[in-house]
Amino acid sequence: MRALHEDHGVIFHLGDTVTAIDGKRVTLKSGGVLEADVVVVGVGVRPRLALAERAGLALDRGVVVNQYLETSIPGVYAAGDIARWPDPHSKENIRVEHWVVAERQGQTAARNMLGAREAFDAVPFFWSQHYDVPINYVGHAEKWDEIAVDGDIAAKDCLLKYKSGGRVLAVASIYRDLASLQAELAMEQGAMR
């Protein structure tokens, strides 16, 4: 990704931080000054847990929920960016910050509030477009011990499998839409290896 952006004229200042923005001037910690017409700041996300903490809900870098999205207090549900749920595919408790997950969890939580007792088992995914290069990601891998590459990353034709203990946790692809959809289906069916 870095090489792709550099090919389009992007200059990275890795390991440096911004100390000041003054009009069209950005000052870096290293002392460098950049002229900029537009500054985009990505500062990350941290869930606001104060209310959940005051309510006595179990927390773990988010609000802990069971497979029904119910918190540690019966009858209280959490969904979206704040919910950490047991992912049946990765066998980990995960929290995903993506609007599709929030939308699907909200629907499941609502049905469960009405008595459905429906497990949330949707496979998380996201996509990103960088210039003419689409990147699809299916599954969830916070850590892995192997990345198996099928294809050629530099040629923008590849499928990467993020594995832990031989088990595929997530798949990233460039121009491999069908393979990405097949991986999602295999994860949904519990058949991804």
N, C-alpha and C positions, 0 to 999 in steps of 0.2 A: 504494500500500500504506500509505503514511504517513497519507493522508487517511482511509482505511478504519479504521485503528487509532485515529486521533484521534476519529472519529465514535463509537467505542466507549469513549471516556474515557481512552485512553492518552496520556500526556504524554511527549514526547520531549525529551531533553537532549542534542542533537546537538553535537558538538565539545567535549564535556565528558567527563571520566573519573572513575571512582570512586577515591578515595584511601584510604578506610577503610570497613569494615563492622563495626559494633559492635552486636551484638544485633539490634534492629529499626531501627537508624539507619544510613543510608548517607550518607557525606560525599563531596561532589563536589569536584573540583579548583577549581572556580569559587568554592567556599565554601558553596554551598548544602547543606542537609541534608534528606534525604528519609526519611520514616517508611515502613517496609515490613514486611509480614507475611511475605513470601517474596521472596527475591532469586535470580534466575536469571542465571548468568554464562555468556556465550558468549565464549570467548577465542580461538577459531580453532584450526586444526590445522596442525601442522608435522610432516612425517614424520621418524621417527628413522632417521638414515642412518649412524650410527657403525659398526655392524656391516658394512653394505654397503661403506662406505669402507675399513674395515680389510681386507675381503676383496678390495679392488681393483676393485670393480664401477664402471662408468661411471655418473656421477651428473649430474643436471640438475634440481634442485628435486624430486628423487625418484630412483628407480632407473630408468635407461634400459633399455628392453627393445625387442626387435624385434616384428614383427607376430605372432610365435609366443609372445610373452611371455618370450622367452629373453634373459637379461642379456648383458653383454659377455663373460662367461665361459661358454663352451659347456657345456650341461648344467645350468646354474643358472637357475632361473626366478623371476620375481617377479610378483605379482598384487595387486590391491586398491589401497588408498589410496596405497601407496608407489610403484606402477608408473607410469612415463611412457612411453606407447606411441604408435606412429605411427597416428593416426586417419585412416582412408582418406577420410572425408567432408570434414573440415576441412583436410586436408593438413598438419596441425600435429602435433607431439608433445604429447600432453595427459596430464594426470593428473586423475582425477575421484574425489572423495570421496563416494561413494554406495554403499550396501550392495548394490544390484542389480549394479552394475559389478563390485564385489569378488566377488560370488557367481559371476557369469558368467565372469569372468577366472579364478577358481580352477578352475572346471570345464574351461575351455580349457587352462590350464596343466597340469592333471593329465593330460588326454588327450595333450598334447604330450610330457609326460614319458614317456608310454607309447609314443611314436613316431608319433603321428597327424599332426604337422606341419600343424595347423589354424590358420589366421590368425584373430586376434581382430578382428572387424569390427562388433561390436554397436554400435548407436547409443545413446549415453548419454541418459538421461532422468531426471527427478525430478518430483515433484508436491508441492504444499503446500496446506494448507487454512487459510484465515484467516476465522474466523467462518463465514459461509455462502458464502464465495468460494473456489472451487477454482482453483489455478494449476497448469498443466501446462507443462513445459519439455522440449523435445526437441532434441538436438544438443549442440554445445559452441561457445561464442563467448567467448574471453577478451578480444577486441577486435573492434570493428566500426566501419564508417564510416557506416552508415545503419540506422535502425530504421523499417521500413515498417509502418504501423498500418492494419489492416483492422477496422473496427467502432468502438466507442466505449468507451474505457477507463473513463470515469466511470460509464457505464451497466452496467459489468461484463459486456460482451459484445464480446470483441475477440481478434484474433490479431496478434501482433507478430512480424515477421521480422527477425532480426538479420543484417545483410548486410555483407560485405566485398568490395569490387570487384564488386558486383552479385550475388555468390554468397551464397545463404542458408546460414548456418552453424548457426543455431538458431532455434527457434520457441517463443514463450511464448503461452499462451492462457488466457482466462477464459471458462468456459462454452462452449467450442468443442472438445469432446472428439473429435468426428469429424474435424475439421480437424487436430487434433493427431496423431491416429492416421494420417491420410493423409500428414502431413509426415514422420512417422517411417518409414512405408513408402517414401516417395519417397527419403529419405536412405539407407535400406538398399539401395535399387535404384540409387543414384547418380544419381537424376533430379531432385533438388531444385534449383530455381533461384529 
